[in-house]
């Protein structure tokens, strides 16, 4: 959804640092070398901001020329239209259809499930989770989130259905998405044609928790610091060819912010 937005800056990303959907948009902005500002929000409070900006309940939201766009897919379409180079959506009709179909698949069939499965393992550990939301934040903002975390944890469980049975199903869906990624790649480097596209960007950004690549622009936990449940879930995936491909996409194409 796009609505009028306050503020005088031309391009602003309103984000949650840890979110893989936010990483999808950050990556597109950085890949195209688009100058922009980032506004990192505290979880929970972010819903007030995103509703005011773009009438949506969650991030990311991108404001361009005082217009606010919610939903990562809509944002990437707007970015592609305004900044077409280097392209993320192929010109070739067959490759274009394939790239957009795979972007939609990973968005819908992977994104919500890896989020649920990972949060199910991490939410019991505020000392691990709070720093992931507040990298670079002031001591006051970190204290606010730490103090409100018990309420936030309840709200997140309710909002994303983060309970044992659905989280177990989401583990299976994540593994199935990795199966699909490896099948679609075959012996190729990229998912649609011979170059990096929106399909590769989407799959790699949504799977970043599996690879924990050093190019990720914010704090991520060290593997040894993850709780046992998270290592059990992610450890079964991180040595697979698909996870290694995620790391390689980050190495090749994840440029730092301009």
ZATI-256099 format. One record per residue (C-alpha): residue number from 1; residue in three letters; x, y, z. Coordinates in pm, 1 decimal, always signed. Example, Ala and Ser with C-alpha at 12.3 -4.5 7.8 and 13.67 -1.06 7.14 Angstrom:
! ZATI-256099
(atom 1, "ALA", (+1230.0, -450.0, +780.0))
(atom 2, "SER", (+1367.0, -106.0, +714.0))
//
This chain:
! ZATI-256099
(atom 1, "UNK", (+0.0, +0.0, +0.0))
(atom 2, "UNK", (+125.4, +350.1, -84.2))
(atom 3, "UNK", (+20.7, +665.0, +99.9))
(atom 4, "UNK", (+152.8, +1011.4, +169.8))
(atom 5, "UNK", (+430.3, +1012.9, +428.4))
(atom 6, "UNK", (+575.5, +1281.7, +650.6))
(atom 7, "UNK", (+937.3, +1388.7, +650.0))
(atom 8, "UNK", (+1161.8, +1573.7, +410.5))
(atom 9, "UNK", (+1413.9, +1304.2, +317.3))
(atom 10, "UNK", (+1391.0, +1159.1, -25.9))
(atom 11, "UNK", (+1446.8, +787.7, +42.2))
(atom 12, "UNK", (+1412.8, +640.7, +390.0))
(atom 13, "UNK", (+1390.9, +275.5, +491.4))
(atom 14, "UNK", (+1195.4, +214.2, +811.4))
(atom 15, "UNK", (+1327.3, -117.2, +933.0))
(atom 16, "UNK", (+1373.2, -384.8, +1193.0))
(atom 17, "UNK", (+1739.3, -480.6, +1178.5))
(atom 18, "UNK", (+1694.2, -852.8, +1235.5))
(atom 19, "UNK", (+1408.5, -902.3, +989.9))
(atom 20, "UNK", (+1482.0, -1101.7, +676.0))
(atom 21, "UNK", (+1210.1, -916.0, +481.6))
(atom 22, "UNK", (+1384.1, -591.0, +573.2))
(atom 23, "UNK", (+1714.5, -740.6, +461.0))
(atom 24, "UNK", (+1555.1, -815.0, +124.8))
(atom 25, "UNK", (+1486.5, -443.7, +72.5))
(atom 26, "UNK", (+1820.4, -329.5, +218.3))
(atom 27, "UNK", (+2000.5, -561.3, -21.3))
(atom 28, "UNK", (+1815.1, -420.3, -323.5))
(atom 29, "UNK", (+1894.9, -63.2, -218.8))
(atom 30, "UNK", (+2261.4, -143.4, -164.0))
(atom 31, "UNK", (+2292.6, -356.3, -477.5))
(atom 32, "UNK", (+2168.4, -64.6, -686.5))
(atom 33, "UNK", (+2384.9, +179.7, -486.7))
(atom 34, "UNK", (+2081.9, +393.1, -395.6))
(atom 35, "UNK", (+2160.4, +658.8, -133.9))
(atom 36, "UNK", (+1911.8, +631.1, +150.1))
(atom 37, "UNK", (+1867.2, +670.0, +523.5))
(atom 38, "UNK", (+1762.0, +394.7, +761.3))
(atom 39, "UNK", (+1536.0, +436.5, +1059.9))
(atom 40, "UNK", (+1564.9, +136.9, +1291.6))
(atom 41, "UNK", (+1250.3, +89.9, +1498.0))
(atom 42, "UNK", (+1193.5, -97.6, +1820.4))
(atom 43, "UNK", (+971.1, -404.6, +1774.9))
(atom 44, "UNK", (+618.4, -350.6, +1897.3))
(atom 45, "UNK", (+643.4, +26.0, +1864.6))
(atom 46, "UNK", (+721.1, -24.0, +1496.2))
(atom 47, "UNK", (+357.4, -112.8, +1427.4))
(atom 48, "UNK", (+246.7, +234.9, +1529.2))
(atom 49, "UNK", (+500.9, +387.7, +1291.2))
(atom 50, "UNK", (+431.0, +161.8, +992.8))
(atom 51, "UNK", (+56.2, +206.5, +1031.8))
(atom 52, "UNK", (+98.5, +583.8, +1033.2))
(atom 53, "UNK", (+330.9, +576.8, +735.0))
(atom 54, "UNK", (+175.8, +320.8, +503.2))
(atom 55, "UNK", (-130.9, +174.2, +675.3))
(atom 56, "UNK", (+43.9, -160.1, +724.7))
(atom 57, "UNK", (+120.1, -352.0, +1043.4))
(atom 58, "UNK", (+483.3, -434.9, +990.1))
(atom 59, "UNK", (+807.4, -334.3, +825.8))
(atom 60, "UNK", (+973.4, -272.3, +590.4))
(atom 61, "UNK", (+835.0, +58.9, +475.5))
(atom 62, "UNK", (+1019.6, +268.9, +218.9))
(atom 63, "UNK", (+947.1, +637.8, +171.1))
(atom 64, "UNK", (+1034.2, +785.8, -168.2))
(atom 65, "UNK", (+952.6, +1149.0, -242.1))
(atom 66, "UNK", (+722.3, +1163.7, +60.6))
(atom 67, "UNK", (+533.9, +851.6, -52.3))
(atom 68, "UNK", (+539.3, +545.3, +170.4))
(atom 69, "UNK", (+534.5, +190.4, +35.4))
(atom 70, "UNK", (+476.9, -116.2, +251.6))
(atom 71, "UNK", (+541.5, -484.8, +164.4))
(atom 72, "UNK", (+882.6, -597.6, +43.6))
(atom 73, "UNK", (+758.7, -714.7, -298.4))
(atom 74, "UNK", (+585.7, -384.1, -371.7))
(atom 75, "UNK", (+894.7, -197.8, -253.6))
(atom 76, "UNK", (+1124.4, -393.0, -485.3))
(atom 77, "UNK", (+892.4, -326.3, -777.4))
(atom 78, "UNK", (+901.0, +46.0, -699.6))
(atom 79, "UNK", (+1280.4, +40.8, -667.4))
(atom 80, "UNK", (+1312.9, -138.1, -1001.1))
(atom 81, "UNK", (+1089.0, +113.6, -1175.6))
(atom 82, "UNK", (+1270.8, +416.9, -1037.6))
(atom 83, "UNK", (+1627.1, +279.0, -1042.0))
(atom 84, "UNK", (+1636.8, +17.8, -1321.2))
(atom 85, "UNK", (+2015.5, -28.3, -1320.7))
(atom 86, "UNK", (+2155.6, -273.7, -1246.3))
(atom 87, "UNK", (+1838.2, -468.9, -1316.2))
(atom 88, "UNK", (+1696.9, -722.9, -1073.3))
(atom 89, "UNK", (+1405.0, -822.3, -1297.1))
(atom 90, "UNK", (+1510.3, -975.6, -1631.6))
(atom 91, "UNK", (+1397.6, -830.0, -1964.8))
(atom 92, "UNK", (+1360.5, -1173.2, -2121.8))
(atom 93, "UNK", (+997.6, -1273.8, -2075.1))
(atom 94, "UNK", (+1067.2, -1637.0, -1980.1))
(atom 95, "UNK", (+1338.0, -1543.6, -1731.2))
(atom 96, "UNK", (+1124.5, -1259.9, -1596.2))
(atom 97, "UNK", (+828.3, -1490.5, -1533.0))
(atom 98, "UNK", (+1051.8, -1746.3, -1364.2))
(atom 99, "UNK", (+1225.1, -1486.8, -1145.1))
(atom 100, "UNK", (+896.3, -1336.6, -1027.8))
(atom 101, "UNK", (+735.7, -1676.6, -967.3))
(atom 102, "UNK", (+1030.1, -1785.4, -752.1))
(atom 103, "UNK", (+1035.1, -1453.5, -567.3))
(atom 104, "UNK", (+668.5, -1508.7, -480.7))
(atom 105, "UNK", (+729.4, -1870.0, -376.4))
(atom 106, "UNK", (+1012.0, -1788.2, -136.6))
(atom 107, "UNK", (+825.2, -1486.3, -2.0))
(atom 108, "UNK", (+515.1, -1689.0, +80.8))
(atom 109, "UNK", (+639.0, -2043.1, +139.6))
(atom 110, "UNK", (+971.4, -1973.0, +310.5))
(atom 111, "UNK", (+966.2, -1629.0, +472.9))
(atom 112, "UNK", (+692.9, -1676.3, +734.9))
(atom 113, "UNK", (+810.7, -2026.6, +820.7))
(atom 114, "UNK", (+1179.4, -1966.3, +880.3))
(atom 115, "UNK", (+1079.0, -1662.6, +1088.3))
(atom 116, "UNK", (+846.8, -1871.5, +1306.0))
(atom 117, "UNK", (+1090.8, -2160.1, +1342.5))
(atom 118, "UNK", (+1385.3, -1937.0, +1436.6))
(atom 119, "UNK", (+1191.6, -1716.3, +1677.9))
(atom 120, "UNK", (+1050.8, -2023.2, +1849.4))
(atom 121, "UNK", (+1406.0, -2114.4, +1946.2))
(atom 122, "UNK", (+1532.0, -1762.5, +2024.8))
(atom 123, "UNK", (+1246.4, -1588.7, +2208.3))
(atom 124, "UNK", (+1317.1, -1761.4, +2543.4))
(atom 125, "UNK", (+1657.0, -1586.6, +2546.7))
(atom 126, "UNK", (+1619.5, -1207.1, +2573.3))
(atom 127, "UNK", (+1991.1, -1156.4, +2634.1))
(atom 128, "UNK", (+2049.5, -1301.2, +2287.8))
(atom 129, "UNK", (+1753.8, -1144.4, +2106.2))
(atom 130, "UNK", (+1752.2, -785.8, +2234.3))
(atom 131, "UNK", (+2097.3, -699.2, +2090.1))
(atom 132, "UNK", (+1982.3, -824.9, +1749.7))
(atom 133, "UNK", (+1708.0, -561.0, +1743.2))
(atom 134, "UNK", (+1921.0, -279.2, +1883.9))
(atom 135, "UNK", (+2259.1, -293.0, +1710.3))
(atom 136, "UNK", (+2401.4, +58.9, +1741.1))
(atom 137, "UNK", (+2109.3, +185.5, +1950.2))
(atom 138, "UNK", (+2145.1, +400.6, +2258.5))
(atom 139, "UNK", (+2159.2, +249.9, +2606.0))
(atom 140, "UNK", (+1817.3, +398.3, +2673.8))
(atom 141, "UNK", (+1657.7, +225.9, +2373.7))
(atom 142, "UNK", (+1819.5, -104.2, +2466.6))
(atom 143, "UNK", (+1687.2, -67.3, +2821.0))
(atom 144, "UNK", (+1336.4, +6.5, +2694.5))
(atom 145, "UNK", (+1332.0, -306.6, +2482.1))
(atom 146, "UNK", (+1486.3, -519.5, +2754.4))
(atom 147, "UNK", (+1225.6, -403.9, +3005.7))
(atom 148, "UNK", (+933.1, -457.9, +2769.5))
(atom 149, "UNK", (+1058.8, -785.8, +2625.4))
(atom 150, "UNK", (+829.0, -1016.9, +2826.7))
(atom 151, "UNK", (+524.6, -837.9, +2681.6))
(atom 152, "UNK", (+680.0, -825.8, +2335.9))
(atom 153, "UNK", (+748.1, -1199.3, +2346.6))
(atom 154, "UNK", (+381.1, -1272.6, +2419.8))
(atom 155, "UNK", (+270.1, -1037.3, +2142.1))
(atom 156, "UNK", (+508.4, -1194.6, +1890.6))
(atom 157, "UNK", (+395.4, -1545.4, +1976.0))
(atom 158, "UNK", (+34.8, -1443.3, +1917.1))
(atom 159, "UNK", (+101.8, -1239.1, +1602.2))
(atom 160, "UNK", (+313.2, -1504.5, +1426.5))
(atom 161, "UNK", (+166.3, -1820.6, +1583.1))
(atom 162, "UNK", (+500.2, -1907.6, +1742.7))
(atom 163, "UNK", (+405.6, -2222.1, +1931.0))
(atom 164, "UNK", (+547.8, -2573.7, +1934.1))
(atom 165, "UNK", (+330.0, -2748.6, +1675.9))
(atom 166, "UNK", (+318.9, -2474.5, +1410.1))
(atom 167, "UNK", (+691.1, -2413.6, +1461.5))
(atom 168, "UNK", (+763.7, -2781.6, +1399.1))
(atom 169, "UNK", (+563.8, -2760.4, +1075.3))
(atom 170, "UNK", (+756.9, -2447.2, +982.9))
(atom 171, "UNK", (+1083.1, -2635.0, +1024.0))
(atom 172, "UNK", (+955.7, -2880.0, +764.8))
(atom 173, "UNK", (+846.1, -2596.5, +533.2))
(atom 174, "UNK", (+1189.4, -2436.1, +561.8))
(atom 175, "UNK", (+1360.4, -2759.8, +469.7))
(atom 176, "UNK", (+1118.4, -2800.9, +178.2))
(atom 177, "UNK", (+1202.5, -2450.7, +54.4))
(atom 178, "UNK", (+1571.9, -2539.1, +67.5))
(atom 179, "UNK", (+1491.2, -2853.4, -131.1))
(atom 180, "UNK", (+1313.2, -2636.8, -388.9))
(atom 181, "UNK", (+1605.5, -2393.9, -405.1))
(atom 182, "UNK", (+1855.9, -2671.5, -468.9))
(atom 183, "UNK", (+1627.5, -2831.6, -729.5))
(atom 184, "UNK", (+1570.6, -2504.2, -915.0))
(atom 185, "UNK", (+1942.1, -2422.8, -915.3))
(atom 186, "UNK", (+2061.4, -2759.5, -1038.7))
(atom 187, "UNK", (+2416.4, -2698.4, -1158.1))
(atom 188, "UNK", (+2355.5, -2328.0, -1221.2))
(atom 189, "UNK", (+2485.1, -2032.1, -1023.5))
(atom 190, "UNK", (+2158.6, -1837.3, -1044.6))
(atom 191, "UNK", (+1788.2, -1914.4, -1039.5))
(atom 192, "UNK", (+1674.3, -1727.7, -1352.4))
(atom 193, "UNK", (+1922.3, -1692.4, -1636.1))
(atom 194, "UNK", (+2291.1, -1628.4, -1594.0))
(atom 195, "UNK", (+2285.3, -1332.0, -1359.5))
(atom 196, "UNK", (+2170.3, -1221.4, -1015.2))
(atom 197, "UNK", (+1797.5, -1140.7, -1005.8))
(atom 198, "UNK", (+1515.0, -1071.6, -765.8))
(atom 199, "UNK", (+1472.6, -1448.3, -723.5))
(atom 200, "UNK", (+1828.3, -1495.3, -595.4))
(atom 201, "UNK", (+1809.6, -1187.2, -374.8))
(atom 202, "UNK", (+1483.8, -1303.0, -217.8))
(atom 203, "UNK", (+1591.2, -1661.6, -153.4))
(atom 204, "UNK", (+1929.9, -1560.1, -12.2))
(atom 205, "UNK", (+1800.7, -1281.2, +212.1))
(atom 206, "UNK", (+1520.0, -1491.9, +357.2))
(atom 207, "UNK", (+1763.2, -1776.7, +422.0))
(atom 208, "UNK", (+2032.8, -1564.7, +584.5))
(atom 209, "UNK", (+1973.8, -1724.9, +930.0))
(atom 210, "UNK", (+2088.4, -2055.8, +784.0))
(atom 211, "UNK", (+2422.2, -1919.8, +660.5))
(atom 212, "UNK", (+2479.5, -1627.2, +904.0))
(atom 213, "UNK", (+2701.9, -1461.5, +639.9))
(atom 214, "UNK", (+2959.9, -1204.7, +756.1))
(atom 215, "UNK", (+2829.5, -960.4, +494.2))
(atom 216, "UNK", (+2497.0, -925.4, +678.6))
(atom 217, "UNK", (+2495.5, -554.6, +775.1))
(atom 218, "UNK", (+2389.6, -588.6, +1139.0))
(atom 219, "UNK", (+2473.9, -800.3, +1436.9))
(atom 220, "UNK", (+2405.8, -1171.6, +1412.4))
(atom 221, "UNK", (+2472.7, -1430.4, +1682.2))
(atom 222, "UNK", (+2782.5, -1643.0, +1670.1))
(atom 223, "UNK", (+2701.1, -2006.1, +1598.1))
(atom 224, "UNK", (+2835.4, -2118.7, +1934.9))
(atom 225, "UNK", (+2612.0, -1865.4, +2113.7))
(atom 226, "UNK", (+2290.5, -2002.3, +1969.1))
(atom 227, "UNK", (+2074.8, -2211.6, +2202.6))
(atom 228, "UNK", (+2068.9, -2584.9, +2148.0))
(atom 229, "UNK", (+1728.5, -2581.9, +1979.4))
(atom 230, "UNK", (+1839.6, -2326.4, +1722.5))
(atom 231, "UNK", (+2160.5, -2518.5, +1649.7))
(atom 232, "UNK", (+1957.2, -2836.3, +1611.9))
(atom 233, "UNK", (+1723.7, -2669.2, +1360.1))
(atom 234, "UNK", (+1980.1, -2468.7, +1163.3))
(atom 235, "UNK", (+2262.2, -2719.4, +1193.4))
(atom 236, "UNK", (+2069.4, -2968.6, +982.5))
(atom 237, "UNK", (+2053.3, -2708.3, +704.8))
(atom 238, "UNK", (+2374.5, -2508.1, +713.6))
(atom 239, "UNK", (+2598.4, -2771.1, +552.3))
(atom 240, "UNK", (+2363.5, -2826.4, +259.9))
(atom 241, "UNK", (+2445.4, -2697.7, -90.3))
(atom 242, "UNK", (+2162.0, -2444.0, -66.9))
(atom 243, "UNK", (+2305.6, -2287.7, +246.7))
(atom 244, "UNK", (+2648.9, -2266.6, +85.7))
(atom 245, "UNK", (+2486.5, -2098.0, -215.0))
(atom 246, "UNK", (+2332.5, -1838.7, +20.9))
(atom 247, "UNK", (+2678.3, -1762.9, +159.8))
(atom 248, "UNK", (+2815.8, -1733.3, -193.0))
(atom 249, "UNK", (+2540.3, -1492.1, -302.1))
(atom 250, "UNK", (+2624.5, -1274.3, -4.1))
(atom 251, "UNK", (+2994.4, -1288.3, -86.5))
(atom 252, "UNK", (+2942.2, -1197.3, -452.5))
(atom 253, "UNK", (+2656.6, -949.5, -438.8))
(atom 254, "UNK", (+2591.4, -810.5, -89.5))
(atom 255, "UNK", (+2748.3, -467.3, -118.6))
(atom 256, "UNK", (+2771.6, -243.2, +187.6))
(atom 257, "UNK", (+2541.3, +57.6, +215.0))
(atom 258, "UNK", (+2635.9, +358.4, +4.7))
//
